[in-house]
Amino acid sequence: MRGVRKLAKYWGGWFAPLGDGDMKETNLNVFYHFGDSLNRLSSEMVMGASASSVLSYVMLTRDWLEAFLAETEEFHRALKDTRASAKTMLDAVVDIWTGLPHNWDRIITQDEVRIIINGKDEFEKNFEREHKSLCVFTVTPKGIYDTRLLIEQPELQFPEKIRATLPDQMLYDLKQAGRCLAFEIPTACAFHVCRGTEAVMLQYYGLLAKQSWPHKKRDWEIYIEQLNAKGAPKQITNRLEEIRALDRNAYIHSDLNVTLEEAPNLFGLCANVVSLMGLEMSKMTQ
């Protein structure tokens, strides 16, 4: 098992899709083990060492360099020089590897040591300069929310029976709101979570009234008024009114902005009242 852990394929993809968009998560642990492989080879490649003593290090480094070149293909412009030095080092490693099985007793030459050491130094110099173009960021926690769920599956905060009642518009806006909250775009988070909540209000009204929304006017005030008229629990309409009355609700007041401190609270308020409406709708559709 320990031997398998040294292989590049054991650690999976270097850049994994995050959610259903084009964004990808960088696996920093893979880069750590890649660097460890390069260091191990350069440490073992000393003049006078036997070919058999460096066999496993040569094989593993070849594996890691091939994986690096394959995984960074889409970033070839950002890592142009780094990839070129990786390819040069790979060619040198392959040359050494090719000759090893035919002469186990031979001694590693000074030229071979020089090529590996210089190749590693050149790779590190280029990667140090170009790695910033990969744009790796750390997403900090927002309130009590799990960062990964905010980005990928914010709907999982609701039980399955509630998720089943939510309209597609709400599920779409909830995902957008979760990402906006995670990546610190608070006003956009407010817009999406409030628009999604409105979609749930209209669906809930349709079940209570047994018809789609009949009025020309569309705003939270009349939605809440009509939900009250159709017998929606005060627990729901009071919370909707609380959200509507927020002075800095950027969905209602489009000329104002929501702060990073306010966005998690608004997200939570909307999620809570959506959960209550979803629970009522699940009872009505059983």
GIKA-V913468 format. One record per pair of residues at least 4 apart in sequence whose C-alpha atoms are under 7 Angstrom apart, sorted by the first residue. I is the first residue (numbers start at 1). J is the second residue. D is the distance in Angstrom with one decimal. If there is no record, write none. Layout:
BEGIN
I/J/D  I/J/D
END
This chain:
BEGIN
1/5/6.4  2/6/6.9  4/10/6.6  5/10/5.7  7/60/6.5  8/63/6.5  8/64/5.4  8/67/6.6  11/30/6.2  14/26/6.0  14/27/5.2  14/30/6.2  14/71/6.3  15/24/5.8  15/25/5.4  15/26/4.7  15/27/6.1  16/24/5.2  16/25/5.2  16/26/6.6  17/22/6.9  17/23/6.2  17/24/4.4  17/25/6.3  18/23/5.6  18/24/5.0  18/25/6.0  18/152/6.6  19/151/6.7  19/152/4.5  26/136/6.8  28/32/6.4  29/33/6.5  30/34/6.1  31/35/6.2  32/36/6.2  33/37/6.2  34/38/6.6  34/64/6.0  35/39/6.2  36/40/6.1  37/41/6.3  37/60/7.0  37/61/5.7  38/42/6.3  38/61/6.3  38/120/6.9  39/43/6.1  40/44/6.2  40/57/6.9  41/45/6.0  41/57/5.3  41/58/6.5  41/61/7.0  42/116/6.3  42/117/5.8  44/54/6.4  45/54/6.8  45/113/5.6  46/113/6.0  47/108/5.4  47/109/5.5  47/110/5.3  47/113/6.4  48/107/5.3  48/108/5.5  48/109/6.8  49/53/6.9  49/107/5.7  49/108/5.5  50/105/6.2  50/106/6.0  50/107/4.7  50/108/6.1  51/55/6.3  51/100/6.2  51/104/5.6  51/105/6.3  51/106/5.7  51/107/5.8  51/108/6.0  52/104/5.4  52/105/7.0  54/58/6.1  55/59/6.3  56/60/6.1  57/61/6.1  58/62/6.1  58/93/6.3  58/97/6.5  59/63/6.3  60/64/6.2  61/65/6.0  62/66/6.2  62/90/6.1  62/93/6.2  62/94/6.8  63/67/6.2  64/68/6.1  65/69/6.3  65/86/6.4  65/90/6.1  66/70/6.2  67/71/5.9  68/72/6.0  69/73/6.1  69/83/6.5  72/76/6.4  75/79/6.1  76/80/5.3  78/130/6.6  78/133/5.7  79/83/5.9  79/130/5.8  80/84/6.3  81/85/6.2  81/126/6.0  82/86/6.2  82/123/5.7  82/126/5.0  82/127/5.3  83/87/6.1  84/88/6.3  85/89/6.1  85/119/6.8  85/122/6.4  85/123/5.2  86/90/6.0  86/123/6.2  87/91/6.2  88/92/6.4  89/93/6.2  89/116/6.8  89/119/5.3  90/94/6.1  91/95/6.2  92/96/6.4  93/97/6.1  94/98/5.9  95/99/6.6  96/100/6.4  99/103/6.8  100/104/5.9  108/112/6.6  109/113/6.5  110/114/6.1  111/115/6.1  112/116/6.4  113/117/6.1  114/118/5.9  115/119/5.8  116/120/6.1  117/121/6.2  118/122/6.1  119/123/6.1  120/124/6.2  121/125/6.2  122/126/6.3  123/127/6.0  124/128/5.9  125/129/6.5  126/130/6.1  127/131/5.3  139/182/6.6  139/183/6.6  141/145/6.8  141/146/6.9  141/147/5.7  142/182/6.5  142/264/6.7  143/264/6.2  145/150/6.9  146/150/6.2  147/151/6.4  147/182/6.3  148/152/6.0  149/153/4.7  149/154/5.1  150/154/4.7  150/178/4.5  150/179/6.0  150/182/6.3  151/178/5.7  151/179/4.7  151/182/6.5  153/175/6.8  154/174/6.7  154/175/6.0  154/178/6.1  155/163/7.0  155/171/6.8  155/174/6.9  158/162/6.1  158/163/6.0  158/275/6.7  159/163/6.3  160/164/6.1  161/165/7.0  161/282/6.5  162/166/6.8  162/275/6.7  162/278/4.9  162/279/5.8  162/282/6.4  165/278/5.9  165/281/6.5  165/282/6.3  166/170/6.3  166/171/6.8  166/200/6.5  166/278/6.7  167/171/6.6  167/199/6.9  167/200/6.6  168/172/6.1  169/173/6.1  169/196/6.1  169/199/6.4  170/174/5.8  170/196/4.0  170/197/6.5  170/199/6.0  170/200/6.6  171/175/6.3  172/176/6.4  173/177/5.9  173/192/4.9  173/193/6.0  173/195/7.0  173/196/5.2  174/178/6.0  174/192/6.7  174/193/5.8  174/196/6.4  175/179/6.3  176/180/6.1  176/192/6.4  177/181/6.0  177/188/7.0  177/189/4.2  177/192/5.2  177/193/5.5  178/182/6.2  178/189/7.0  179/183/6.0  180/184/5.9  180/185/4.8  180/186/6.4  180/188/6.2  180/189/5.0  181/185/5.9  181/186/5.8  181/189/5.6  181/263/6.9  184/260/6.6  185/189/6.3  186/190/6.2  186/258/5.6  186/259/5.9  186/260/5.6  186/263/5.3  187/191/6.3  187/250/6.2  187/257/5.6  187/258/4.7  188/192/6.2  189/193/6.1  189/263/6.8  190/194/5.9  190/249/6.9  190/250/6.2  190/251/6.4  190/263/6.4  190/266/6.8  191/195/6.1  191/250/6.3  191/251/4.8  192/196/6.0  193/197/6.1  193/267/6.3  193/270/6.7  194/198/6.2  194/251/6.4  194/270/6.9  195/199/6.5  196/200/6.6  197/201/6.3  197/270/6.4  197/274/6.3  198/202/6.3  199/203/6.3  200/204/6.0  200/274/6.8  201/205/6.1  202/206/6.2  202/213/6.7  203/207/6.5  204/208/6.3  204/277/6.8  204/281/6.5  205/209/5.9  205/227/6.1  206/210/5.3  206/211/4.9  206/212/4.9  206/213/6.6  208/230/6.1  209/230/6.5  218/222/6.8  219/223/6.3  220/224/6.0  220/244/6.5  221/225/6.2  222/226/6.0  223/227/6.1  224/228/6.1  224/237/5.9  224/240/7.0  225/229/6.3  226/230/6.2  227/231/6.4  227/232/5.3  228/232/5.3  228/237/6.7  232/236/6.9  232/237/6.9  233/237/6.6  234/238/5.6  235/239/6.4  236/240/6.3  236/273/6.2  236/276/6.6  236/277/6.9  237/241/6.1  238/242/6.2  239/243/6.4  239/273/6.5  240/244/6.2  240/273/7.0  241/245/6.0  242/246/6.6  248/253/6.8  248/256/6.3  248/257/6.7  248/258/6.1  249/253/6.0  249/258/6.9  250/254/4.9  250/256/5.7  250/257/5.8  250/258/6.3  258/262/6.2  258/263/6.4  259/263/6.2  262/266/6.3  263/267/6.0  264/268/6.1  265/269/6.1  266/270/6.2  267/271/6.1  268/272/6.0  269/273/6.4  270/274/6.0  271/275/6.1  272/276/6.5  273/277/6.2  274/278/5.9  275/279/6.1  276/280/6.4  277/281/6.1  278/282/6.0  279/283/6.5  280/284/6.4  281/285/6.3  282/286/6.3
END
